[in-house]
């Protein structure tokens, strides 16, 4: 197993709790990958002055491993 300095650290972000759990499980099956957190991705719209509507991304429900706080 690679030491922690040589492991790939990953933050899993998706809008589906099922996908976040599945991706985390798949990634953690590799000794070279360390999942250090998960987050919810939100696909939003922002109305700006003048009435134009722009696409915007948002994030929520960020969970970080105790070793990476």
PyMOL commands that set and color helices and strands:
alter all, ss='L'
color gray80, all
select helices_A, chain A and resi 4-6+17-28+66-68
alter helices_A, ss='H'
color red, helices_A
select strands_A, chain A and resi 8-14+33-47+53-64
alter strands_A, ss='S'
color yellow, strands_A
deselect
rebuild
show_as cartoon
